């Protein structure tokens, strides 16, 4: 019974103590660029383990929309809230360090949401991003979450 308890306590301690890679993530550069309708996040990070890294960006904002009717006439649409995301997988880590470059997907808005008639076509022309988060995942675990905006 003592041996079982010792093994159980050791196993629990290993699970609860973060690894060095998870405790020491350090950004050497982190850049956020508004590219009109998309958000680009680039950076260099160290303090990682040896496994590949995944970088995920989630952002929200208010989209400026133009609407086109079936005849091709363009009119301003209604500003609409949008959520966008993007990711880069299989980022190679070398000597505990990695560089990432993530571009969010372009937002889409339906004519029914932003135009006077659902048969009209909505086109997002710009997004004013109001919130964005970068999440780094290594070995299936979140190792860093950073607010960008």
DSSP file (Angstrom, degrees, kcal/mol; ACC not computed):
  #  RESIDUE AA STRUCTURE BP1 BP2  ACC     N-H-->O    O-->H-N    N-H-->O    O-->H-N    TCO  KAPPA ALPHA  PHI   PSI    X-CA   Y-CA   Z-CA
    1    1 A X     >        0   0    0      0, 0.0     4,-2.4     0, 0.0     5,-0.2   0.000 360.0 360.0 360.0 -41.0    0.0    0.0    0.0
    2    2 A X  H  >  +     0   0    0      1,-0.2     4,-2.6     2,-0.2     5,-0.2   0.915 360.0  50.5 -62.3 -42.2    2.8    2.4    0.8
    3    3 A X  H  > S+     0   0    0      1,-0.2     4,-2.2     2,-0.2    -1,-0.2   0.907 110.0  50.5 -62.7 -41.2    4.5    1.7   -2.5
    4    4 A X  H  > S+     0   0    0      1,-0.2     4,-2.5     2,-0.2    -2,-0.2   0.921 111.5  47.9 -62.0 -45.3    1.2    2.4   -4.3
    5    5 A X  H  X S+     0   0    0     -4,-2.4     4,-2.8     2,-0.2     5,-0.2   0.892 110.5  51.8 -64.0 -40.4    0.7    5.7   -2.5
    6    6 A X  H  X S+     0   0    0     -4,-2.6     4,-2.2     2,-0.2    -1,-0.2   0.913 112.0  46.1 -63.3 -42.4    4.3    6.8   -3.2
    7    7 A X  H  X S+     0   0    0     -4,-2.2     4,-2.5     2,-0.2    -2,-0.2   0.912 113.6  49.5 -65.8 -42.4    3.8    6.0   -6.9
    8    8 A X  H  X S+     0   0    0     -4,-2.5     4,-2.3     2,-0.2    -2,-0.2   0.914 112.1  47.2 -63.1 -44.7    0.5    7.9   -6.9
    9    9 A X  H  X S+     0   0    0     -4,-2.8     4,-2.4     2,-0.2    -1,-0.2   0.906 112.8  49.6 -65.0 -41.9    1.9   10.9   -5.2
   10   10 A X  H  X S+     0   0    0     -4,-2.2     4,-2.2    -5,-0.2    -2,-0.2   0.920 111.0  49.7 -63.0 -43.6    4.9   11.0   -7.5
   11   11 A X  H  X S+     0   0    0     -4,-2.5     4,-1.9     1,-0.2    -2,-0.2   0.909 111.9  48.0 -62.5 -42.8    2.6   10.8  -10.6
   12   12 A X  H  X S+     0   0    0     -4,-2.3     4,-1.9     1,-0.2    -1,-0.2   0.900 110.2  52.1 -64.8 -40.9    0.4   13.6   -9.3
   13   13 A X  H  X S+     0   0    0     -4,-2.4     4,-1.7     1,-0.2    -2,-0.2   0.900 108.7  50.4 -63.4 -40.5    3.4   15.8   -8.6
   14   14 A X  H  < S+     0   0    0     -4,-2.2    -1,-0.2     1,-0.2    -2,-0.2   0.893 112.0  48.1 -64.4 -39.7    4.7   15.3  -12.1
   15   15 A X  H  < S+     0   0    0     -4,-1.9    -1,-0.2     1,-0.2    -2,-0.2   0.833 114.5  45.4 -70.3 -32.2    1.4   16.2  -13.6
   16   16 A X  H  < S+     0   0    0     -4,-1.9     2,-0.6    -5,-0.1    -1,-0.2   0.725  95.3  81.4 -86.7 -23.2    1.0   19.3  -11.4
   17   17 A X  S  < S-     0   0    0     -4,-1.7     2,-0.0    -5,-0.2    -4,-0.0  -0.742  81.5-128.8 -88.0 122.2    4.5   20.8  -11.9
   18   18 A X        -     0   0    0     -2,-0.6    -2,-0.1     1,-0.1     2,-0.1  -0.364  23.9-114.6 -68.3 148.9    4.8   22.7  -15.1
   19   19 A X     >  -     0   0    0      1,-0.1     4,-1.5    -2,-0.0     3,-0.5  -0.336  28.4-105.4 -75.7 165.0    7.8   21.8  -17.3
   20   20 A X  H  > S+     0   0    0      1,-0.2     4,-1.4     2,-0.2     3,-0.1   0.860 120.5  56.9 -59.5 -36.1   10.5   24.3  -18.0
   21   21 A X  H  4 S+     0   0    0      1,-0.2    -1,-0.2     2,-0.2     4,-0.1   0.863 109.7  44.6 -65.0 -34.6    9.2   24.9  -21.5
   22   22 A X  H  4 S+     0   0    0     -3,-0.5     3,-0.3     1,-0.2    -1,-0.2   0.730 115.0  47.6 -82.3 -21.8    5.8   25.9  -20.2
   23   23 A X  H  < S+     0   0    0     -4,-1.5    -2,-0.2     1,-0.2    -1,-0.2   0.682 112.5  44.9 -92.4 -18.5    7.1   28.1  -17.4
   24   24 A X     <  +     0   0    0     -4,-1.4     2,-0.2    23,-0.4    -1,-0.2  -0.035  65.1 151.2-123.1  31.9    9.6   30.2  -19.3
   25   25 A X        -     0   0    0     -3,-0.3     2,-0.4   118,-0.2    22,-0.2  -0.484  22.6-175.8 -66.6 128.4    8.1   31.3  -22.6
   26   26 A X  E     -A   46   0A   0     20,-2.3    20,-2.7    -2,-0.2     2,-0.5  -0.993  20.1-140.5-132.6 129.2    9.6   34.6  -23.6
   27   27 A X  E     +A   45   0A   0     -2,-0.4    18,-0.2    18,-0.2     3,-0.1  -0.758  16.7 179.4 -87.7 127.8    8.7   36.8  -26.5
   28   28 A X  E    S+     0   0A   0     16,-3.1     2,-0.3    -2,-0.5    17,-0.2   0.698  78.9   4.3 -95.8 -27.3   11.7   38.4  -28.3
   29   29 A X  E     +A   44   0A   0     15,-1.4    15,-2.0     2,-0.0    -1,-0.4  -0.969  61.3 176.6-152.0 146.0    9.5   40.1  -30.8
   30   30 A X  E     -A   43   0A   0     -2,-0.3     2,-0.4    13,-0.2    13,-0.2  -0.855  10.3-179.8-152.1 113.1    5.7   40.3  -31.2
   31   31 A X  E     -A   42   0A   0     11,-3.1    11,-2.3    -2,-0.3     2,-0.5  -0.950  11.4-165.2-122.2 135.3    4.2   42.4  -34.0
   32   32 A X  E     -A   41   0A   0     -2,-0.4     2,-0.5     9,-0.2     9,-0.2  -0.981  10.8-173.7-119.5 123.1    0.5   42.9  -34.8
   33   33 A X  E     -A   40   0A   0      7,-3.0     7,-2.8    -2,-0.5     2,-0.7  -0.971  19.8-143.5-123.6 124.4   -0.3   44.4  -38.2
   34   34 A X  E     -A   39   0A   0     -2,-0.5     5,-0.2     5,-0.2     3,-0.0  -0.768  16.2-174.7 -82.5 114.3   -3.8   45.5  -39.3
   35   35 A X        -     0   0    0      3,-2.8     2,-1.3    -2,-0.7     4,-0.1  -0.077  51.6 -97.0-102.7  32.7   -4.0   44.6  -43.0
   36   36 A X  S    S+     0   0    0      1,-0.2    91,-2.4    91,-0.2    89,-0.1  -0.642 111.8  13.8  94.0 -80.7   -7.4   46.1  -43.6
   37   37 A X  S    S+     0   0    0     -2,-1.3    70,-0.6    89,-0.2     2,-0.3   0.465 128.6  51.3-106.9  -4.3   -9.7   43.1  -43.3
   38   38 A X  S    S-     0   0    0     68,-0.1    -3,-2.8    89,-0.1     2,-0.5  -0.880  70.8-134.5-130.5 161.9   -7.2   40.7  -41.7
   39   39 A X  E     -A   34   0A   0     -2,-0.3    65,-2.3    -5,-0.2     2,-0.5  -0.973  15.0-159.7-118.8 129.5   -4.8   40.8  -38.8
   40   40 A X  E     -AB  33 103A   0     -7,-2.8    -7,-3.0    -2,-0.5     2,-0.5  -0.933   6.5-172.0-110.6 131.5   -1.2   39.5  -39.1
   41   41 A X  E     +AB  32 102A   0     61,-2.9    61,-3.0    -2,-0.5     2,-0.3  -0.986   8.1 174.0-124.2 122.6    0.7   38.5  -36.0
   42   42 A X  E     +AB  31 101A   0    -11,-2.3   -11,-3.1    -2,-0.5     2,-0.3  -0.912  10.5 143.6-124.5 153.1    4.4   37.7  -36.2
   43   43 A X  E     -AB  30 100A   0     57,-2.0    57,-2.5    -2,-0.3     2,-0.4  -0.994  39.9-125.9-174.1 171.8    6.9   36.9  -33.5
   44   44 A X  E     -AB  29  99A   0    -15,-2.0   -16,-3.1    -2,-0.3   -15,-1.4  -1.000  30.3-178.5-133.3 130.7    9.8   35.1  -32.1
   45   45 A X  E     -AB  27  98A   0     53,-2.7    53,-2.5    -2,-0.4     2,-0.2  -0.953   6.3-172.1-134.0 147.5    9.6   33.2  -28.9
   46   46 A X  E     +AB  26  97A   0    -20,-2.7   -20,-2.3    -2,-0.3    51,-0.2  -0.763  55.8  72.1-129.8 178.9   12.0   31.1  -26.8
   47   47 A X  S    S+     0   0    0     49,-0.7   -23,-0.4     1,-0.3     2,-0.2   0.726  71.6 141.6  85.1  24.3   11.8   28.9  -23.7
   48   48 A X        -     0   0    0     48,-2.3    -1,-0.3    -3,-0.1   -26,-0.1  -0.545  50.0-121.8 -97.5 161.0   10.1   26.1  -25.7
   49   49 A X        -     0   0    0     -2,-0.2    47,-0.2     2,-0.1    -1,-0.1  -0.025  42.4 -90.3 -79.5-164.6   10.5   22.4  -25.5
   50   50 A X  S    S+     0   0    0     45,-0.1    43,-0.3    46,-0.1     3,-0.1   0.588  92.1  99.8 -90.7 -11.2   11.5   20.3  -28.6
   51   51 A X  S    S-     0   0    0      1,-0.1    -2,-0.1    41,-0.1    40,-0.0  -0.371  84.7 -89.8 -76.7 155.7    8.0   19.6  -29.9
   52   52 A X        -     0   0    0     40,-0.1    87,-0.7     1,-0.1     2,-0.3  -0.196  44.2-129.9 -59.5 156.9    6.5   21.6  -32.8
   53   53 A X  E     -DE  91 138B   0     38,-2.5    38,-2.8    85,-0.1     2,-0.4  -0.811  11.7-155.2-112.8 148.7    4.5   24.7  -32.0
   54   54 A X  E     - E   0 137B   0     83,-2.4    83,-2.7    -2,-0.3     2,-0.5  -0.995   7.8-162.2-121.3 132.6    1.1   25.9  -33.0
   55   55 A X  E     -DE  88 136B   0     33,-2.3    33,-2.3    -2,-0.4     2,-0.4  -0.965   8.3-173.5-115.4 128.8    0.2   29.6  -33.0
   56   56 A X  E     -DE  87 135B   0     79,-2.6    79,-2.8    -2,-0.5     2,-0.5  -0.980   6.9-164.6-125.6 131.6   -3.5   30.6  -33.1
   57   57 A X  E     -DE  86 134B   0     29,-3.0    29,-2.0    -2,-0.4     2,-0.4  -0.970   5.3-175.8-115.8 127.5   -4.9   34.1  -33.4
   58   58 A X  E     +DE  85 133B   0     75,-2.2    75,-2.6    -2,-0.5     2,-0.3  -0.986  13.3 171.9-119.1 132.6   -8.5   34.9  -32.6
   59   59 A X  E     -DE  84 132B   0     25,-2.9    25,-2.8    -2,-0.4     2,-0.3  -0.972  18.5-161.3-141.4 154.1   -9.8   38.4  -33.2
   60   60 A X  E     +DE  83 131B   0     71,-2.5    70,-2.3    -2,-0.3    71,-1.6  -0.926  23.9 142.6-128.8 157.3  -13.1   40.4  -33.2
   61   61 A X  E     -DE  82 129B   0     21,-1.9    21,-2.7    -2,-0.3     2,-0.6  -0.979  49.6 -84.2-173.0-178.2  -13.9   43.7  -34.7
   62   62 A X  E     -DE  81 128B   0     66,-2.0    66,-2.6    -2,-0.3     2,-0.4  -0.939  41.5-146.4-109.6 120.4  -16.4   45.9  -36.5
   63   63 A X  E     -DE  80 127B   0     17,-3.6    17,-1.9    -2,-0.6     2,-0.5  -0.691   5.0-141.1 -90.6 134.6  -16.5   45.4  -40.3
   64   64 A X  E     - E   0 126B   0     62,-3.0    61,-2.7    -2,-0.4    62,-1.1  -0.832  30.8-161.8 -87.9 130.2  -17.3   48.2  -42.7
   65   65 A X  E     - E   0 124B   0     -2,-0.5    12,-3.2    59,-0.2     2,-0.4  -0.917  19.3-160.2-124.5 140.8  -19.4   46.7  -45.5
   66   66 A X  E     -FE  76 123B   0     57,-2.6    57,-2.7    -2,-0.4     2,-0.4  -0.928  16.6-149.1-111.2 143.6  -20.4   47.7  -49.0
   67   67 A X  E     -FE  75 122B   0      8,-3.5     8,-2.8    -2,-0.4     2,-0.5  -0.928   6.3-162.0-116.7 137.9  -23.5   46.2  -50.6
   68   68 A X  E     -FE  74 121B   0     53,-2.4    53,-2.7    -2,-0.4     6,-0.2  -0.971  11.8-145.3-118.1 128.2  -24.0   45.4  -54.3
   69   69 A X    >   -     0   0    0      4,-2.4     3,-2.4    -2,-0.5    51,-0.1  -0.364  38.2 -93.5 -82.9 171.7  -27.5   44.9  -55.7
   70   70 A X  T 3  S+     0   0    0      1,-0.3    -1,-0.1     2,-0.1    50,-0.0   0.738 126.8  58.0 -58.8 -22.4  -28.1   42.4  -58.6
   71   71 A X  T 3  S-     0   0    0      2,-0.1    -1,-0.3     1,-0.0    -3,-0.0   0.532 120.9-108.0 -84.2  -6.0  -27.7   45.3  -61.1
   72   72 A X    <   +     0   0    0     -3,-2.4     2,-0.2     1,-0.3    -2,-0.1   0.457  69.3 144.9  95.6   1.4  -24.2   46.0  -59.8
   73   73 A X        -     0   0    0      1,-0.0    -4,-2.4    -5,-0.0     2,-0.4  -0.536  40.0-141.0 -74.7 140.2  -25.0   49.3  -58.0
   74   74 A X  E     +F   68   0B   0     -6,-0.2     2,-0.3    -2,-0.2    -6,-0.2  -0.848  25.0 168.8-108.2 137.6  -23.0   49.7  -54.8
   75   75 A X  E     -F   67   0B   0     -8,-2.8    -8,-3.5    -2,-0.4     2,-0.1  -0.973  42.7 -89.8-140.1 153.5  -24.3   51.2  -51.5
   76   76 A X  E     -F   66   0B   0     -2,-0.3   -10,-0.2   -10,-0.2     2,-0.1  -0.387  43.9-150.1 -63.1 140.1  -22.9   51.4  -48.0
   77   77 A X        -     0   0    0    -12,-3.2     2,-0.4    46,-0.1   -12,-0.2  -0.377  28.1 -81.3 -98.6-176.6  -23.9   48.5  -45.8
   78   78 A X        -     0   0    0     36,-2.7   -15,-0.1    -2,-0.1    -1,-0.1  -0.746  48.2-107.8 -89.2 131.8  -24.5   48.3  -42.1
   79   79 A X        -     0   0    0     -2,-0.4     2,-0.4   -15,-0.1   -15,-0.2  -0.329  44.7-163.6 -56.0 138.6  -21.4   47.9  -40.0
   80   80 A X  E     -D   63   0B   0    -17,-1.9   -17,-3.6    -3,-0.0     2,-0.2  -0.978  20.9-115.9-135.5 139.7  -21.3   44.4  -38.6
   81   81 A X  E     -D   62   0B   0     -2,-0.4     2,-0.3   -19,-0.2   -19,-0.2  -0.551  38.5-172.4 -72.3 135.5  -19.5   42.6  -35.8
   82   82 A X  E     -D   61   0B   0    -21,-2.7   -21,-1.9    -2,-0.2     2,-0.4  -0.958  19.7-153.7-132.6 151.2  -17.1   39.9  -37.1
   83   83 A X  E     +D   60   0B   0     -2,-0.3     2,-0.3   -23,-0.2   -23,-0.2  -0.988  21.7 175.9-119.5 131.8  -15.0   37.1  -35.5
   84   84 A X  E     -D   59   0B   0    -25,-2.8   -25,-2.9    -2,-0.4     2,-0.3  -0.933   5.1-179.5-133.0 157.9  -11.9   35.9  -37.4
   85   85 A X  E     +D   58   0B   0     -2,-0.3    20,-2.5   -27,-0.2     2,-0.3  -0.976   5.0 180.0-150.5 163.8   -9.1   33.5  -36.7
   86   86 A X  E     -D   57   0B   0    -29,-2.0   -29,-3.0    -2,-0.3     2,-0.3  -0.974   6.7-167.5-159.2 158.5   -6.0   32.0  -38.2
   87   87 A X  E     -D   56   0B   0     16,-0.3     2,-0.4    -2,-0.3   -31,-0.2  -0.985  17.0-149.3-149.5 159.0   -3.3   29.6  -37.2
   88   88 A X  E     -D   55   0B   0    -33,-2.3   -33,-2.3    -2,-0.3     3,-0.3  -0.989  25.2-166.6-129.2 122.4    0.1   28.2  -38.1
   89   89 A X  E     +     0   0B   0     -2,-0.4   -35,-0.2   -35,-0.2   -36,-0.1  -0.590  60.1  27.1-104.4 165.6    0.7   24.6  -37.4
   90   90 A X  E     +     0   0B   0      1,-0.2     2,-0.6    -2,-0.2    -1,-0.2   0.840  69.1 176.5  54.8  41.0    3.9   22.5  -37.3
   91   91 A X  E     -D   53   0B   0    -38,-2.8   -38,-2.5    -3,-0.3    -1,-0.2  -0.670  30.2-125.3 -76.3 120.8    6.2   25.4  -36.4
   92   92 A X        -     0   0    0     -2,-0.6     2,-0.5   -40,-0.2     7,-0.4  -0.468  17.6-147.7 -74.7 137.0    9.6   23.9  -36.0
   93   93 A X        -     0   0    0    -43,-0.3     2,-0.5    -2,-0.2     5,-0.2  -0.893  13.5-172.4-104.1 129.9   11.4   24.6  -32.7
   94   94 A X  B >  S-C   97   0A   0      3,-2.7     3,-1.3    -2,-0.5   -46,-0.1  -0.983  72.4 -15.2-127.4 122.5   15.2   24.9  -32.8
   95   95 A X  T 3  S-     0   0    0     -2,-0.5   -48,-0.2     1,-0.3    -1,-0.1   0.862 128.4 -54.8  54.2  38.7   17.2   25.2  -29.6
   96   96 A X  T 3  S+     0   0    0    -47,-0.2   -48,-2.3     1,-0.2   -49,-0.7   0.626 118.6 105.4  76.4  13.8   14.0   26.1  -27.7
   97   97 A X  E <   +BC  46  94A   0     -3,-1.3    -3,-2.7   -51,-0.2     2,-0.3  -0.952  41.4 175.3-131.8 147.3   13.2   29.0  -30.1
   98   98 A X  E     -B   45   0A   0    -53,-2.5   -53,-2.7    -2,-0.3     2,-0.4  -0.991  19.8-144.8-148.9 154.1   10.6   29.5  -32.9
   99   99 A X  E     -B   44   0A   0     -7,-0.4     2,-0.3    -2,-0.3   -55,-0.2  -0.968  22.1-171.0-119.1 136.7    9.4   32.1  -35.3
  100  100 A X  E     -B   43   0A   0    -57,-2.5   -57,-2.0    -2,-0.4     2,-0.3  -0.892  16.7-170.1-129.3 159.6    5.7   32.3  -36.3
  101  101 A X  E     -B   42   0A   0     -2,-0.3     2,-0.5   -59,-0.2   -59,-0.2  -0.859  14.7-180.0-149.7 106.2    3.6   34.3  -38.8
  102  102 A X  E     -B   41   0A   0    -61,-3.0   -61,-2.9    -2,-0.3     2,-0.5  -0.941   8.9-171.6-118.3 130.0   -0.2   34.0  -38.6
  103  103 A X  E     -B   40   0A   0     -2,-0.5   -16,-0.3   -63,-0.2   -63,-0.2  -0.982  23.7-129.5-117.0 127.4   -2.7   35.8  -40.8
  104  104 A X        -     0   0    0    -65,-2.3   -18,-0.3    -2,-0.5   -46,-0.1  -0.306  31.7 -96.1 -70.3 159.4   -6.4   35.6  -39.9
  105  105 A X        -     0   0    0    -20,-2.5     2,-0.3     1,-0.1   -66,-0.2  -0.355  45.3 -98.2 -66.5 154.6   -9.0   34.5  -42.4
  106  106 A X        -     0   0    0    -68,-0.1   -68,-0.1     1,-0.1    -1,-0.1  -0.591  45.2-114.2 -72.4 136.8  -10.8   37.2  -44.3
  107  107 A X        -     0   0    0    -70,-0.6     2,-0.4    -2,-0.3    17,-0.3  -0.391  26.4-153.5 -73.5 151.0  -14.2   37.9  -42.7
  108  108 A X        -     0   0    0     -2,-0.1     2,-0.4    15,-0.1    15,-0.1  -0.967  10.2-174.2-123.9 143.7  -17.4   37.2  -44.5
  109  109 A X        -     0   0    0     -2,-0.4    13,-0.4    13,-0.3     2,-0.2  -0.997  21.2-128.0-134.8 137.9  -20.7   38.8  -44.0
  110  110 A X    >>  -     0   0    0     -2,-0.4     4,-1.7     1,-0.1     3,-0.7  -0.509  20.0-120.6 -84.9 156.0  -24.0   37.9  -45.6
  111  111 A X  H 3> S+     0   0    0      7,-0.3     4,-2.4     9,-0.3     6,-0.2   0.828 114.1  60.6 -60.6 -32.0  -26.2   40.3  -47.5
  112  112 A X  H 34 S+     0   0    0      6,-0.4    -1,-0.2     1,-0.2     6,-0.1   0.817 107.1  46.4 -66.2 -29.7  -29.0   39.4  -45.0
  113  113 A X  H <4 S+     0   0    0     -3,-0.7    -2,-0.2     1,-0.1    -1,-0.2   0.895 130.9  13.1 -77.0 -41.5  -26.8   40.7  -42.1
  114  114 A X  H  < S+     0   0    0     -4,-1.7   -36,-2.7     3,-0.1     2,-0.3   0.493 110.0  73.9-121.3  -6.0  -25.6   44.0  -43.6
  115  115 A X  S  < S-     0   0    0     -4,-2.4   -38,-0.1    -5,-0.3     7,-0.1  -0.735  78.4-116.9-115.1 161.0  -27.6   44.9  -46.7
  116  116 A X  S    S+     0   0    0     -2,-0.3     2,-0.4     1,-0.1    -1,-0.1   0.707 104.5  32.7 -67.4 -17.5  -31.1   46.2  -47.2
  117  117 A X  S >  S-     0   0    0     -6,-0.2     3,-2.1     1,-0.1    -1,-0.1  -0.999  75.2-135.0-140.9 133.5  -32.0   43.1  -49.1
  118  118 A X  T 3  S+     0   0    0     -2,-0.4    -6,-0.4     1,-0.3    -7,-0.3   0.667 104.8  65.5 -64.1 -14.5  -30.8   39.5  -48.6
  119  119 A X  T 3  S+     0   0    0     -8,-0.2    -1,-0.3    -7,-0.1     2,-0.1   0.587  85.3  94.1 -81.1  -9.4  -30.3   39.1  -52.4
  120  120 A X  S <  S-     0   0    0     -3,-2.1     2,-0.5    -9,-0.1    -9,-0.3  -0.452  80.2-119.4 -79.5 156.6  -27.6   41.8  -52.3
  121  121 A X  E     -E   68   0B   0    -53,-2.7   -53,-2.4    -2,-0.1     2,-0.4  -0.856  21.7-148.6-100.5 128.2  -24.0   40.9  -52.0
  122  122 A X  E     -E   67   0B   0     -2,-0.5     2,-0.4   -13,-0.4   -13,-0.3  -0.803  12.2-171.6 -97.9 135.6  -22.0   42.1  -48.9
  123  123 A X  E     -E   66   0B   0    -57,-2.7   -57,-2.6    -2,-0.4     2,-0.5  -0.991  19.7-136.4-127.8 124.2  -18.3   42.9  -49.2
  124  124 A X  E     +E   65   0B   0     -2,-0.4   -59,-0.2   -17,-0.3     3,-0.1  -0.679  24.4 175.6 -78.6 124.1  -16.2   43.7  -46.2
  125  125 A X  E     -     0   0B   0    -61,-2.7     2,-0.3    -2,-0.5    -1,-0.2   0.649  63.9  -2.6-103.7 -20.2  -13.9   46.6  -47.1
  126  126 A X  E     -E   64   0B   0    -62,-1.1   -62,-3.0   -89,-0.1     2,-0.4  -0.973  56.2-148.4-164.5 155.1  -12.2   47.2  -43.7
  127  127 A X  E     -E   63   0B   0    -91,-2.4     2,-0.9    -2,-0.3   -64,-0.2  -0.997   8.2-151.0-132.0 129.7  -12.3   45.9  -40.1
  128  128 A X  E     -E   62   0B   0    -66,-2.6   -66,-2.0    -2,-0.4     2,-0.3  -0.867  27.7-143.0 -94.5 103.0  -11.6   47.9  -37.0
  129  129 A X  E     +E   61   0B   0     -2,-0.9   -68,-0.3   -68,-0.2     3,-0.1  -0.495  26.9 174.1 -73.4 131.6  -10.2   45.2  -34.7
  130  130 A X  E     +     0   0B   0    -70,-2.3     2,-0.3     1,-0.3   -69,-0.2   0.583  65.2  18.4-112.0 -17.1  -11.3   45.6  -31.1
  131  131 A X  E     +E   60   0B   0    -71,-1.6   -71,-2.5     2,-0.0    -1,-0.3  -0.977  59.5 169.8-157.0 140.0   -9.9   42.5  -29.5
  132  132 A X  E     -E   59   0B   0     -2,-0.3    16,-3.1   -73,-0.2    17,-1.1  -0.981   8.8-167.4-154.8 144.8   -7.3   39.9  -30.4
  133  133 A X  E     -EG  58 147B   0    -75,-2.6   -75,-2.2    -2,-0.3     2,-0.5  -0.995   9.8-151.8-136.0 138.0   -5.5   37.0  -28.6
  134  134 A X  E     -EG  57 146B   0     12,-2.9    12,-2.9    -2,-0.4     2,-0.4  -0.941  14.5-170.5-107.4 128.2   -2.5   34.9  -29.5
  135  135 A X  E     -EG  56 145B   0    -79,-2.8   -79,-2.6    -2,-0.5     2,-0.5  -0.981   6.2-158.8-120.3 129.6   -2.4   31.3  -28.1
  136  136 A X  E     -EG  55 144B   0      8,-2.8     7,-2.7    -2,-0.4     8,-1.3  -0.916   9.6-170.3-107.6 133.0    0.7   29.1  -28.3
  137  137 A X  E     +EG  54 142B   0    -83,-2.7   -83,-2.4    -2,-0.5     2,-0.4  -0.981   8.8 172.6-126.0 132.0    0.2   25.3  -28.1
  138  138 A X  E >  S-EG  53 141B   0      3,-2.5     3,-1.5    -2,-0.4   -85,-0.1  -0.993  71.5  -0.5-139.8 131.9    3.0   22.8  -27.7
  139  139 A X  T 3  S-     0   0    0    -87,-0.7     3,-0.1    -2,-0.4    -1,-0.1   0.815 129.6 -58.9  61.8  30.7    2.6   19.1  -27.1
  140  140 A X  T 3  S+     0   0    0      1,-0.2     2,-0.4     0, 0.0    -1,-0.3   0.520 117.0 106.2  79.0   4.5   -1.1   19.5  -27.0
  141  141 A X  E <  S-G  138   0B   0     -3,-1.5    -3,-2.5     0, 0.0     2,-0.5  -0.930  75.6-116.3-120.4 142.4   -1.0   22.0  -24.1
  142  142 A X  E     +G  137   0B   0     -2,-0.4    -5,-0.2    -5,-0.2     3,-0.1  -0.626  34.1 173.7 -71.1 123.7   -1.5   25.7  -24.1
  143  143 A X  E     +     0   0B   0     -7,-2.7     2,-0.3    -2,-0.5  -118,-0.2   0.578  63.5  12.9-109.1 -14.2    1.8   27.2  -23.0
  144  144 A X  E     -G  136   0B   0     -8,-1.3    -8,-2.8     2,-0.0     2,-0.4  -0.934  50.2-172.5-162.1 137.8    0.9   30.9  -23.5
  145  145 A X  E     -G  135   0B   0     -2,-0.3     2,-0.4   -10,-0.2   -10,-0.2  -0.989  17.8-177.0-130.6 124.6   -2.1   33.1  -24.1
  146  146 A X  E     -G  134   0B   0    -12,-2.9   -12,-2.9    -2,-0.4     2,-0.4  -0.979  24.6-133.8-129.0 128.1   -1.4   36.8  -24.8
  147  147 A X  E     -G  133   0B   0     -2,-0.4   -14,-0.2   -14,-0.2    -2,-0.0  -0.662  21.1-176.2 -76.0 131.7   -3.8   39.7  -25.4
  148  148 A X              0   0    0    -16,-3.1   -15,-0.2    -2,-0.4    -1,-0.1   0.751 360.0 360.0-101.6 -31.5   -2.8   41.6  -28.5
  149  149 A X              0   0    0    -17,-1.1   -16,-0.1   -19,-0.0    -2,-0.1   0.313 360.0 360.0-126.0 360.0   -5.3   44.5  -28.5
